[in-house]
């Protein structure tokens, strides 16, 4: 679970509902003062939301890029049905395509954690709406074995308990990843609210995806699109050496953010934004060459 350092949107950003051909999605949209050098679509991970990218919005806009962070269907403030089939990976990938088109594709695509698997699927469906792909703290296949056990427990709990009961159980079992004394009260309250707003069907189906995701690196490597693999120095979901190897297989740019773990976007936002901007500027030149 990513914990945003703040909930306050910078002056360059606004919150609204993005209308697409596949429904409406809650977004945070940050824009530079002048014409943007490009538009980035930021897709959050498991249990996450658009707020996970708040700390990136101002530095990305200051560098000249429009940055749009989205809640996926059934996540936090985006609506979704109580139907598990709506959250299959292909459906979520098609949502990404619709979001990109609504923003005036092509866009630079970024997926964090589970979002990395979803954005990869979107690119494999059709890379045309995208200038580039950045996978942030996301690996080549299923999550690491210790995390698989945790996700299985969560799926089982969601099938029998209500969301509040599951939240309280998570707090009891793992206080490090839920609100504690180091978390500002307003952020802790947000994490609770976000959890309650997210549909259990979305969590159950996407959780299963992280348990069963096949290795699709060879497929992605065959797509002629600039690629970037970003992580912290430590990651509990996918070991960092696994992401190193994935970047090599993809012939991708590789960035490791010092002082960050699974959420460089929230933990070391300035360094993460700088790495993204450098990559996006080069990606546009490469695609136009």
N, C-alpha and C positions, 0 to 999 in steps of 0.2 A: 504494500500500500504506500503510494507516494504521499508525502505530507508537504503541501505548499508552504513556503516561508511566510506568505502573506495572502490575504484575500482581496486586497485593494487593487483594483485595476489602475494602471497608469493612465495619465491624461490622454495618451495616444490611442487608447483602446475603448471599445464599447461592447456591451453584451446585448445580443438580440437572437432572434430565431431565424436561421437560414432556411429559406424555402428551396426545396429541390424537387426533382421528379420522383423521388422516393420518400417524400414526407419532409417534415421540419426537424431541424437539429439546433439545439442550443449551442451558441458559439461565443467566443471572445475574439474580437477582430481588432487588431492593432495595425495602424497605418502610418507610414512616414509622412513628413511634411510635404514632400513633392511627389512626383510620379514614382511609383515603386520600381525597384530593380527586378522584382519578381514577387510572387505570392507563394507562401508556404502553408501547407495544410498539416496540422499537428494532431495526431491520433493517439489518444491515451491508452493505457494498459488495463489489465485486470483490476477490478475494484477502483479504477481511476476515473478521471474526468478532465474537462478542459482546464480546471483550476491548477492542475499539475504543471501547466506551462506558463502560469502568470509571471513568474520571474524572468522568463525569456522574452516576453512581449516588448518591453521597452528597449532593451539592447538590440533586438532584431529590427524594430522600427527605426531606431536611431541610425542603424547601418543601411537603411534604405529599403528594407523588405517589409511587405505586408505579411503579417503572421496571423493565421486563423486557427485557433484551437477549438476542438469540437467535442461535444458529448455524443458518443455513438448511440444508436437506438437502444432504449431501455437503460441507458446510463444516466444517472443523476437527473438532469433537467430536460433530457430528450425523451419523448414518449416512445412507447413500444408495447406490443401486444403480449398477453400472457399465453404465448404459444412458442414452444421451444424451437419449432422449425424456423421461426423468424430470425434466430440468432446463429444459424449455421454459418460457417466461415464464408461461403460464397455470397450469402445474403449481405453480410457485413462488408465484404469487398465491393459488392455492387453499390452499397451506400457510399463508400469512399469515392467511387467513380461519379456518383450523382453530386456529391459535395464538390468535387473538383470542377465539374462542369458548371455548377452554380457560381463558383468563384471565378470563372473565366479561364479554364484550363488552356495551356498546361501549367501545372503548379509543381513546386518542390514538395515532395511527400516525405513525411517523417512519422514513424510509428514507434512508440515506446512500449517495450516489453511485449505483452499480448498484441499491442498495436503493431509491433514489428511483423508478427505473423499475418495479421490482417492486411497490412499494406503490401507485404510481399505477395499475398494472394491477389490483391488488386492489380499489381504490376503484371503478374503472370496471366491474368485475364486479358489485359490489354495495356501496354505501356504508353500508348499515345497521349493520354491526358497528363503525363508527368514529365517534368524536366529532369528529375533525379529522384533517388530513393535513399533515405537515411534510416537505418535500423539502429535504434537507441536502446541499449541494454536488452537486446533480444538475440536469441541464438538460432542455430541451424535447424533444430527439431524440437522435441519435447523438452520440458523443463527438467532440471536436475532431480535425481531420485529423492533426496530429502524433501524437496518442495512438492514432488508428486504425492508423497504421503499426506502432506498438509492439505493439498487441494482435494484429495479424495475425502478426507475428513470433512472439509467444508461442504462438498457436494452432498455428502450423506446428511449433514446437519440441515442444509437448506431444503432437503426433501421432506423433513419431518418437523422442523421448528419454524417459527416466524422470524422475521428479520431482526427484531429487537432481541429475541432470545439468542440468536446466533451471534449478534454483536456483543452481548454480555459475555458469552462463552469465549469469544476471541480475546476480549480484554483480559479475562481471567487467565487464559492460557499463554498469551503473548503480549504483555503490556508494552514491550519495546516498540511494536508496530501499531499501537493504538494510542489514543491520547494519554499522556502522562504529565508529570510535573514540568517537563521541559517544553511542552507544547503550549503556546498561547491559548487561553480559554476559548477565544473566538474560532481559532483553527480547530481545536478539539471538538467544539460544537459542530463545526462544518463537517468534519470527518464522519461524525455520527449521522448527521442529516444526509450526507451524500450516500452513506450506506443504506439508510432507510429508503431513500428515493430510488435506488437502483433495483431493478426487477430481479427476483430470484431466478427466473427462467434464463435471463441473460447471463447471470453468474454460473449457473449450472452448465449451460451449453458451452460457454467460452472456457470454463474450467476443464471440461472434457477435451476441448481442442488442445489445450496446453499439455494434457496427458498423452495425447495420441498423435500430435503433429509429426508428419514424416519429414525426413531431410529432403528439402527441395532446393538445396543450394546449387546443384548442377543446372536445374531448370532456370534459376534466376541468373546464373552466370552467363547463360546463352542469350539473355536479353541485353540489347545494346542500349544501356542506360547508365549514366554515372551513378555509382553506388558508394555509400559511406557507412562504415560500421563504427559506432561510438559507444563507449562504456566508461564506467568508473574503473578504479584499480582493483576493486573487489565486487563480486556480484553473487548473490545467493540463488538467483533463478537459473542462470547459465554461467558456468565457470569462465573466467576471463580467457584462459588459454583456448577454450572452445570458440570464443568469438574471434580471437586472433587467427585461428585456423580458418574460420569461415571467411574472414576478410581476404585471406590469401587465395582461397578457392574462388572467390568472387572477383579477384583482381580489384578490390575496392580500396578506397582511402580508409585508413584506420586511425582513429583518435582515441586515446585513453586520457580521461580527465582526472588529474591529480586531486586527491581529497574527496572524491565522489565514490559512491557505491552504486546501488541499483537505480538511483534517480538523479543523474547529473543535472537534469533540467531544473530540479528544485534545490539540489545540494551545492552545486557550483555553476550557477546560471551564467555568470559573465564569461567564464572560460568556455562553457558549452556553446553559448551564442557566438562567440568569436570563431570557434571551430566550424560551426554551421555556415556562417557568413562566408568564410574563406572558401569552403567547399562549394557553396551555391554559386558564388561568383565564377569559380572555375568551371562548374558544371554547365553554366549557360554558354560560356565560350566554347566548351567542348562540343555541345550539342549543335551550336550554330556553325561550327567549322566545316 
